[in-house]
Structures are given as structure tokens and as C-alpha cells.
């Protein structure tokens, strides 16, 4: 019978660091020499924390690029966070179908 896995602060920190660095759960589990089920069982909070930390970091970069005038990133942010679409005019814009939401936002920058 094998010894049960015992998490500690050092292992928790490694899980967060490796996950933030882009390693897969399989790779992190292999590094800790445990099964992926064990990884998820004992480190769910750390895996979630790392995922949200990385998403937050990337979101900050996306917003910075959009605010700096990067057209593609502006469209991306509006589509993802603003539910904006080329195919459907914004609901709050009844004045003109020729002005797009992107053009208005670029004018505000």
C-alpha cells in the first residue's frame, strides 16, 4: 500500500507557480509524482487561484493594449467582455447604424 499524499506549503506554491507559468495539470502532477486525480483533490484551490491570476494578468494586458488604440485588441475586449458583435448593432445605439461602437470608443481614447 502506498503512502497517502501530504500537501505542504512548498508543494502548494509550486502548483500555483507552475500553473501560472502555463504547465498543464498533467505536467504539474508528474512533477509532484502524483496522479492527476490526487492533484485536483488536494490542490483544487491552488489550481483555481492560479487560473484566475493568469486570466487577470492577461486581461490587464488586453485592456492596456485596447486603451492604447490596438484595433484588434479593442474588438477582442468588446466581443468578449461587452458582448459586442458586427452583426448586431449595440442595443443602446439607436442614432446611427453607420457608426460602429468601435469607432465611438476610439474617438473617446
RATAJO-V349275 format. One record per backbone hydrogen bond with DSSP energy under -1.0 kcal/mol. CO is the residue of the C=O (numbers start at 0). NH is the residue of the N-H. E is the energy in kcal/mol with one decimal. If there is no record, write none. Layout:
BEGIN
CO NH E
CO NH E
END
This chain:
BEGIN
7 11 -2.5
8 12 -2.4
9 13 -2.0
10 14 -2.4
11 15 -2.2
12 16 -2.7
13 17 -3.0
14 18 -2.2
15 19 -2.6
16 20 -1.7
17 22 -2.4
18 21 -1.4
23 27 -2.3
24 28 -2.7
25 29 -2.2
26 30 -2.3
27 31 -2.2
28 33 -2.6
34 38 -2.1
35 39 -2.4
36 40 -2.3
37 41 -2.5
38 42 -2.3
42 46 -2.7
43 47 -2.6
44 48 -2.7
45 49 -2.5
46 50 -2.0
47 51 -2.6
48 52 -2.3
49 53 -2.4
50 54 -2.5
51 55 -2.5
52 56 -2.2
53 57 -2.6
54 58 -2.5
55 59 -2.2
56 60 -1.7
57 61 -2.5
58 62 -2.7
59 63 -2.3
60 64 -2.5
61 65 -2.5
62 66 -2.8
63 67 -1.5
64 69 -2.4
65 68 -1.5
69 73 -2.6
70 74 -2.4
71 75 -2.4
72 76 -2.8
73 77 -2.4
74 78 -2.7
75 79 -2.7
76 80 -2.9
77 83 -2.0
89 92 -1.4
99 103 -1.8
100 104 -2.2
101 105 -2.8
102 106 -2.1
103 107 -1.2
104 108 -1.0
END
